[in-house]
Amino acid sequence: MASKFGSFFSECVGELRKVVWPSREDVIASVKVVVISTFVLAILLGLLDAGFTAAFRAIMK
């Protein structure tokens, strides 16, 4: 059992050494895209919600 764990751990370390990690600039650019996309989508959904709320209130009167 202990040898299997040791083997698993050493294989994990070996695989992590093969990973090509993104540069700081790549990470910052990706974060900017995610934040801007989130704000745009939130605004869009808020406008849709307000529109549907107004439409349902107009129908219910």
Secondary structure as UniProt FT lines:
FT   HELIX           2..18
FT   HELIX           24..60
//
